[in-house]
């Protein structure tokens, strides 16, 4: 088995680089189910369940909203690690939104329905939108918009284009597993561990070996040719690029059925993100992640209910939106060793259009809009900045190698999920797809891992071999109810960092660290 990676670093958007003592991800990441979801299932199937250490913080995230006092400050509402603290967080958010009892009841009814749906009920919503699902429970545009954000946050799509079934599935699994987390060593720890395990089983891994074309003859795959002209012969080829790129660029479309080529042309990807990597000389953010959506005169939690629609209307014209949706994991709050002692790394991103949309706002305008938002979240930011790296949409599209650079190659829209999602099998014998473009379900990297397992199962079956005993698990089974209740009573372990101490010379970076069962 040979793995070919076109870049110098393994892992695509999970890869990372080093700069001035900081270990920085190319993408912007947290992992919604940590070791309990598909990323951990890959490890369990290899017999190495603890090859990656996923970590959590006491407040896994904070919602940041403009302060109602009008003094320019922010209200920060923590999203706790412990499920038993969730009701207090929900009530605080409801108070901030000025929800009346009827609206609070509507929101509670919807979330209860989401958490108690069985698999058949979830599947019945696959081909309808998040917006449609939420509309059943509330007529309030403001409440509807907030609930849509909660269910559709993962997919880099507007709620009126996101599959409700996928939204419900991912929210339900994330909540029940209760392990939203980030790995020790940075996001690259995930592909690094997988590749190490593959090499231990005889795989050869080549970096800087981009595939120029897939070799096909008589309806079957024959291997690949790399950009340096090297041909590698193989009876099985798995493409982890998008279905569109695989069918239209890596393959000769003339060797594929017309209907398959047309489907590949019609595949829609998600939006992408502009990213900032902000290195600080002093910790300024306590939570594991900060997120929200606000501008000078509006935010998603107190809007009239049209904020998200206005954001996407501006995005499709390549403009910096008036309200900036942001998502900012803080890797050093999970693993202080990712920066020099007493320093902090912020990895901020905001929605942006894919590269087929011409930008009407310059990259500098996008960067400054994001920095203006971050200055409100972290007062004193400018005084402690060591450097800021900006990752543009065009650079990210080049790095991941997918046409137009979508965050999710085959977006989780109602017509591209469930039975309507492209399969891992192609019309060419021996050619398969894996990753976020075909098969699988879940959030981002977890979607790709689930697809990879589905593809591996299919390849083994097609070769007429026996599925290994460690693979005989139900990848999409709902978490056991009793186990979910246990996770409420006994929360997952956390890494606790103390910024005020970390900022002092010689102070320990980590006050306490616990390790616990990931079952």
Buried (B, 14 or more C-beta within 10 A) or exposed (E): EEBBBBBEBBBBBBBBBEEEEBBBBBBBBBBBBBBBBBBBBBBBBBEBBEBBBBBBBBBBBBBBBBEEEEEEEBBBBBBBBBBEBBEEBBEBBBEBBEBEEEBBEBBBEBBEBBEEBEEEEBBBBBBEBBBEBBEEBBEBBBBBBBBBBBBBBBBBBBBBBBBBBBBBBBBBBBBBBBBBBBBBBBBBBBBBBBBEBBEEEEBEBEBEBBBBBBBBEEEEBBBBBBEEEEEBEBEBBBBBBBBBBBBBBBBEBEBBEEEBBEBBEEBBBBBBBBBBBBBBBBBBBBBBBBBBBBBEEBBBBBBEBEBBBBBBEBBEEBBBBBBBBBBBBBBBBBBBEBBBBBBBBBBBBBBBBBBEBEBEBEBEEBBEBBBEBBEBBBEEBEEBBBEBBBBBBBBBBEBBBBBBBBBBBBBBBBBBBBEEBBBBBBBBBBBBBBBBBBBBBBBBBBBBBBBBBBBBBBBBEEEEEEEEEEBEEEBBEBBEEEEBEEBEEEBBBBBBBBBEBBBEEEEEBBEEEEEEEBE
